[in-house]
Amino acid sequence: MKKLSFTVLLFILSLAAFGQSDFNILYGPYLQNVSEHEATVIWVTNKKAVSWVEMAPDDETHFYAEERPQFFQTNFGKKMIGTLHSVRLTGLKTGTSYRYRIYSKEVQEIQPYHIQYGKVVASNVYSAKPFKFRTLDKDQSKASFLMVNDIHGDNTLFAHLLKDEPLKDFDFVLFNGDMLSDIRSEQQLFDGFMTLAVQQFATEIPMFFARGNHEARGLFSTEFINYFPTPTGQPYYSFRQGPAFFIVLDAGEDKPDSDIEYHGLGAFDIYRKEQTQWLKETLESEAFKQAPVKIVIMHVPPIRSTWYGPIQVKKEFIPLLNNAGIDLMLSGHLHQHFYIPAGEDDLQFPLLINSNKHAVRVDVNGKQITLQVKDEAGKLFKEIKLQ
């Protein structure tokens, strides 16, 4: 009987050991919040860890030519422990290329005056070149980016829209909302589109995200900003690349806050009003006024809908934007293509509403904006030139 019990115990212990996975990097890395003087690198490990980034200029020196600076995820003067690692790289130079590598050291046990560390995992520092990225530069004469939207977790569609594009040539890639139908978990977020984004471009090409109404849904939706941080700490923010100043707005949900779909948690009316005040201040800033080109990005368009959300967006945002000299607005949401020239539908600027089955290449050269709308096969669907 004792022998049997010992055998059973060994079996149980072996099962427990078998179920313990090795410490590793699950997702990433990918770039967020890239500006002229900083960038954020994000990745996920399967166990808690302390993490850091080693960075070097993208010059002729070997990465091991000297000890490279380390950047840790810190808060209130302490290095953070967790599975989601968001490391800010600061003090960077404008329009400059950098190399980077990521590292995570497992934290196995935490005691008041003792921490037990495990092994270190990293990007491939032995046989692969470091990752690279380039900071933004407002003094560039040109800017170029690719926009996709309303993928709703369809990786096949997403891959088709990316496959014929020269992603390395873009300053950034723009997700204009509804990349998922809701956000239920970290795994779903990556399985739905982010793993493909990392594989295709996101480790080296900056990505900017305009939250769609569907990203506001799901039990994990409140974590959105942790995976896609912004300069404001909100899903609405602004940035400058080349001649273009970009304002990213968040229209929120498309139905009233009291709708049964939001289960009593909707508070988008006050959110839009708070955003309106931020928009006023942004439009009055010298950074906005001095930019030769002004582009607004918002997932839910302010027209072509009789639903509550778009009506409120039109009421709150459009009077301000109509008087601000906006050159272009980019939207999605409707799963159909529309181009509305300036002066129509109460808009004093042109609006491109992109379908879910097209990608849009946007090139800004001086004051000229060129839009190339392409279908899943990479065929040119429409070209629009704005001067």
KEMITI-937639 format. One line per 8 residues: for each residue x, y, z of C-alpha. Coordinates in steps of 0.1 Angstrom, whole numbers, plus 2048, in hexadecimal, padded with zeros to 3 digits. Each point is the difference from the previous one (the first is absolute). Example, Ala and Ser with C-alpha at 12.3 -4.5 7.8 and 13.67 -1.06 7.14 Angstrom:
2
87B 7D3 84E | 80E 822 7F9
***
This chain:
387
800 800 800 | 81D 818 809 | 811 7F6 7DF | 7E0 808 7ED | 7FD 821 811 | 824 809 7F9 | 7FA 7F6 7DB | 7E1 816 7FF
814 81C 80F | 81B 7FE 7E7 | 7E6 7FF 7E4 | 7F0 81F 80D | 821 812 803 | 80A 7F6 7DD | 7DF 80E 7F3 | 806 820 813
823 803 7F1 | 7F3 7F8 7DE | 7E6 81B 803 | 819 81A 809 | 80A 811 7DF | 823 80F 7FB | 803 826 804 | 7FD 810 7DF
7F4 81E 7EB | 7DD 7FB 7F4 | 7F9 81F 7EB | 814 81C 7F1 | 813 815 801 | 7EF 81D 7EE | 804 826 7FF | 7E7 819 80E
800 825 809 | 81D 808 7E9 | 807 825 7FE | 81E 816 7F8 | 811 7FA 821 | 7F2 7DF 80E | 7F1 7DE 7F8 | 7EF 7E4 814
808 7DB 7FB | 7E6 7E7 80B | 801 7DB 804 | 7EF 7E4 815 | 810 7E3 814 | 7EE 7E2 80D | 80C 805 823 | 808 81F 816
821 811 7F9 | 815 81F 802 | 807 80C 7DC | 816 818 7EE | 80B 80C 7DE | 824 804 7F5 | 804 81B 7E5 | 81B 80C 7E9
803 819 7E3 | 7FB 7F1 7DE | 824 807 7F5 | 81E 7EC 7F5 | 80A 7F5 823 | 7FA 7DC 80C | 7E4 7FD 81A | 81A 7F2 818
819 81C 7F9 | 7F7 80F 821 | 7E8 7FC 81D | 7DE 80C 7F3 | 7E7 813 815 | 7E4 7EC 810 | 7DD 80D 803 | 7E9 7F0 819
7DA 803 806 | 7FE 814 820 | 7E6 812 815 | 805 815 81F | 825 7F8 7FF | 7FE 7DA 7FF | 803 7E7 7E4 | 7DF 7F0 7F9
7F9 7DB 802 | 7E5 7F1 7E9 | 7F9 7ED 7E0 | 7F7 81E 7EA | 820 814 7FB | 7FE 824 7F3 | 823 811 7FF | 804 824 7F7
820 80A 7ED | 806 825 807 | 81A 81A 7F6 | 7FF 7F6 7DC | 80A 816 7E2 | 7E8 80C 7E6 | 7FF 7EC 7DF | 81A 7E7 80D
802 7DB 7FC | 807 7EA 81E | 807 7DB 807 | 7F0 7EE 81D | 7FE 7DE 812 | 7E7 7F5 81B | 807 7EC 820 | 7EA 7F2 81C
80C 7F0 821 | 7E7 7E9 810 | 7F5 808 823 | 7F8 7DF 811 | 7F9 80B 823 | 7FB 821 812 | 806 805 825 | 801 820 814
826 801 7FF | 809 7E6 7E6 | 7F8 7F9 7DC | 808 7DF 7EF | 809 805 7DC | 7FF 7E5 7E5 | 80F 800 7DD | 802 81C 7E7
7EF 7FF 7DE | 807 818 7E4 | 7FC 807 7DB | 819 7EC 7EC | 821 811 80A | 816 7E5 7F3 | 7F8 7FA 7DB | 7E7 81C 7F7
806 824 7FA | 7F0 818 819 | 7DF 810 7F8 | 800 823 7F2 | 7E9 81E 800 | 801 825 7F7 | 7F3 81D 814 | 7E7 818 7F0
80C 821 7F0 | 7EA 81E 7FA | 81B 80F 7EA | 7FC 7E5 7E5 | 7F1 80E 7E0 | 7EB 7E0 7FC | 7EC 7E7 814 | 7F2 7DE 7F6
7EA 7E7 811 | 7E8 7E3 7FB | 7DD 7FF 80F | 7EA 7E1 806 | 7E0 7FD 814 | 7E3 7EA 809 | 813 7DF 7FE | 7EB 7F2 81C
81A 7E5 807 | 802 7F3 7DD | 825 7F8 7FC | 7FC 7F3 7DD | 7F1 822 7F5 | 81A 812 813 | 81C 7ED 7F0 | 7F2 806 7DD
7FF 826 806 | 824 800 80B | 810 7E8 7E8 | 807 817 7E3 | 809 81F 814 | 825 80B 805 | 7FC 802 825 | 824 809 806
7FB 820 7EC | 7E4 80D 817 | 806 818 81D | 7E5 7ED 813 | 7E1 7EA 7FC | 7DE 80D 80C | 7E5 7EA 80E | 7E0 814 7FD
7EA 7EC 818 | 7ED 7DF 803 | 81D 7E9 7FB | 7EC 7E9 817 | 7DB 7FC 806 | 806 803 825 | 81E 7FB 817 | 7FB 7E1 816
824 7F7 80A | 824 806 7FA | 803 7E1 7EB | 7E2 80A 7EA | 80F 822 7FB | 820 7F1 7F2 | 7F0 7E3 7EE | 7E8 818 7F0
819 817 7EF | 81E 80A 815 | 815 7E1 7FB | 7FD 804 7DA | 809 825 804 | 81F 7F7 814 | 80A 7E7 7E6 | 7FB 818 7E3
80D 821 80D | 7F8 80B 824 | 822 7F8 80F | 810 81B 7EA | 7E5 815 7F1 | 7EC 816 818 | 7DB 7FA 803 | 7E5 819 80A
7DD 7F5 80A | 7DF 813 7FE | 7E9 7EC 817 | 7E0 7F5 7F0 | 7DE 7FA 811 | 806 7DB 801 | 821 804 813 | 7EB 80F 81B
7ED 7DF 804 | 80A 7E0 813 | 80C 7F8 823 | 824 808 7F7 | 7F8 821 7EE | 80A 815 81E | 824 7F3 7FB | 802 810 7DD
815 81D 80A | 81A 7EA 811 | 807 7EE 7DF | 7FD 81F 7EB | 80D 81D 815 | 7FE 824 7F4 | 80F 822 809 | 7E0 80B 812
7F9 7DF 812 | 7DE 800 7ED | 7F6 7F1 7DE | 7FF 823 7F2 | 822 811 7FA | 815 812 7E6 | 822 7FD 7EF | 814 80F 7E4
813 7EF 7E4 | 80F 814 7E4 | 7E9 81C 7F4 | 7E1 7F0 80F | 7F1 805 822 | 7E9 7E3 80A | 7E3 802 818 | 7F3 7DE 80A
7DC 802 80E | 7EB 7E6 811 | 7DB 802 7F8 | 7F7 7E5 81A | 7E2 7EA 7FC | 7E6 805 7E5 | 7E1 7FB 816 | 7F3 813 81F
811 7F9 821 | 7DF 7F0 80D | 800 7E6 7E4 | 7FC 7DC 80E | 820 7F6 7ED | 815 814 819 | 7F1 7F0 81F | 7FE 821 813
825 808 7FB | 7FF 819 7E4 | 80C 823 807 | 809 80C 7DD | 7EC 821 801 | 816 80F 81B | 81F 7F0 7F0 | 7F9 812 7DF
7FB 821 812 | 821 7FC 812 | 810 7F8 7DF | 7F1 820 7F1 | 812 815 819 | 821 7EE 7F8 | 7F9 805 7DB | 7FB 826 805
821 802 812 | 812 7EC 7E5 | 7F2 815 7E4 | 80C 81F 812 | 824 7F3 804 | 81D 80D 7EC | 80A 7DD 7F7 | 7DF 7FC 7ED
7FF 823 7F1 | 824 7FE 7F2 | 7FB 7DE 7EE | 7FB 804 7DA | 7E8 7E2 7FF | 7E5 7F7 81A | 7F1 7DD 800 | 7E4 7F3 817
7FC 7DB 807 | 7E0 7F3 80F | 7F1 7DD 7FC | 7DB 80A 800 | 7F9 81A 7E5 | 7EB 81E 80A | 7E8 7FB 7E2 | 7EE 7E6 7EC
7EF 7F2 81F | 7E1 807 813 | 80D 7EE 820 | 804 812 821 | 827 7FF 802 | 807 810 7DE | 7E6 81B 807 | 811 809 821
822 800 7EF | 7F4 817 7E5 | 7F1 817 81B | 81F 800 816 | 81E 7FF 7E8 | 7F6 80D 7DE | 7FA 825 808 | 823 801 80E
810 7ED 7E3 | 7ED 814 7E5 | 812 820 80D | 822 7F1 804 | 80C 7FC 7DC | 800 7DA 800 | 80D 7F1 7E0 | 7F2 7DD 803
7ED 7E8 817 | 804 7DB 7FF | 7E5 7E8 80D | 7F3 7DD 7FE | 7E3 7EF 812 | 7E7 7FD 7E4 | 811 7E3 7ED | 7FA 813 7E0
815 819 7EC | 7F6 824 7FE | 813 81F 7F6 | 7EF 821 80A | 810 820 7F2 | 804 81F 815 | 7E0 814 801 | 7E8 7E3 800
7EC 7F2 81D | 808 81E 816 | 825 7F8 7FF | 819 81B 7F6 | 81B 7E5 7FA | 802 7E0 7EB | 7F7 7DF 811 | 80B 7DE 7F5
7EC 7E4 810 | 813 7E0 7F9 | 7F0 7DE 7FC | 80B 7E1 814 | 80D 7F0 7E0 | 817 81C 7F4 | 821 80E 80D | 809 824 7FA
823 80D 7F9 | 804 824 80A | 81D 815 7F3 | 804 824 80C | 819 814 7EC | 802 824 80A | 7DB 80C 7FE | 7F5 7E4 7E8
7EF 7E1 80D | 7FD 7E1 7EA | 7E8 7E4 80A | 803 7DE 7EF | 7E4 7E8 809 | 808 7DB 7F8 | 7EB 7E0 803 | 80A 7DE 80F
812 7F7 7E0 | 815 81F 801 | 7EE 80F 7E2 | 7FB 826 800 | 7DC 808 807 | 802 826 801 | 81A 81B 801 | 7F8 822 80E
817 81F 800 | 7FB 81D 817 | 813 821 7FD
***
